[in-house]
Structure formats: structure tokens, C-alpha cells
Amino acid sequence: MLKGLTWRYVIESRPLSNQRFGERQIIASLFRIFLAAVGTQGHRDDWSIFPEYDREMLEDVGPDPSNDDAVRIVIDSISSLIEAQAIETYLRLTGISRGSIMDPAIP
């Protein structure tokens, strides 16, 4: 009974559903942005949106966004973010928020 109540009044609640929908949009957008940055052959400056560790891994696999290893690096970069970092990164990479030039795009 408690599981049913929790499901109905918490998990299926409209505010939470709206929040989940927005979060899915943010994650999907980050995935597209990062994958586009991986595929910028000759423009590796775009790789600066990745943490140093991920940039080193991208150097090893090369700038092919269809490469499974490159896709895995993108997924790992996004999955390593906590919610607040994902939102801030999305806002900065889409130009919605400028942030500070002293802060990296992704911690």
C-alpha cells in the first residue's frame, strides 16, 4: 500500500514529472553538444569543454563521433556530473548563462 501511495502522490506527481522531463532535455542536449565537440576535426579547441582526463582519452581514440569509444567518453563525462553541475554546464554551453571565466565548464 505504501508503495502505491508513494508512486501515485510522489513519483507520478505533475511537478516531479515536469522536472524529470526538463532534466532529460538537459542530458540529451549535453550529449548532442559533447558529441558535436568530439567530431570537430581540426578544431580541438572545442575539446576544452571536457575535463583534462577526458581530453587525454579523446586524443587516444581520435575525433570520430561515431566511434564507440568516443561515445563512451561523452557518456562518462555527462554521467560524472551531479545535478547542479549538469544544469550549470548546460546553461553555460548553450549560452543561457555566461558564468565566470574563472570556472571550468565542467568541473
N, C-alpha and C positions, 0 to 999 in steps of 0.2 A: 504494500500500500504506500509506504514512504517513497519507494522508487517511482511509483506512478505520480504521486504528488510533486515530487521533485522534477520529473520530466515535464509535467503539464505546466507548472507555475514558474519554473526556473529555466529549464533548457529550451522549452518552446515559447518562452515569453517573447513578445514583439521587440522590446528594447534589446534583448540579448541576440535575437535573430538579426536585427539590423546591424548590431556591432559585428557579429560574425561575418555578415555579408561584406561589410566595409573592410574588415581585416583580410578576407580572401582577395578582394580587389587590390589591396596594397601588396600582398605577397605576389600575386600574378603580375602586377606592374613591375615590381622589383626583379622578378625573374626575367621579364622581357628586356628591361634596362640592362641588367648584368650580361645577359646573353648577347645583346647587341654590342656591348663594350668588348666582349671576348672576340667577336668577329671583326673588329676594326683592324684589319691587317695594315701595317704601316702606321697606325695611329695608336700605338701602345700607351700613349698618354692617357687614353681612356681607361686603361687598366689601373690607374691610380685610385679609382673608386673602390678597389679591392684592398683588403689588408695585405701587408707585405708578404706574409706567408702564402696567401693565395696567388699573389703575383708571381712568386717563385714557382709555384706549381703550374701556373699557366705558361710560363716560359718553357717548362718541360714538355707540356702537351701540345703547345702551339695554338695559334689563333684560328681554330676551326670550330665554330659554334655547333656544328653537327657531330663533333667528336664526343663520344660518351663521357670521356674523362673531363672534358671542359664543362659539360653539362653538370657533372657531379660536383665540380668545384663551385659552380654557381649555386647549386642547391645547398651545398655545405655552407657557403658564405651566408646565405639567407637564413638557414636553419640555426646558425650560431647566434643570431640576433635575438635579444629579448624584445618583448612587445614595444617598449618605448623606443628602443634603438631602431626597430623596423619602421616605425612611424616617422621618426626623425629623419632617417635615411631616405625614405620615400619623399617626404616633404622637400628635402634639400635636392635630391636628384631630379625631381620634377620641376623645380624652380618655384614651388609654392612658398617655401621659406628659404631665406638666404643663410641662416645660421651664422656661425662665426668662422672666419677664415683660419682661426687657430685650432678648430676642432676638425678631426678627420671625418670624412663622410661616413665611414664605417669604423667603429672602434676596434 
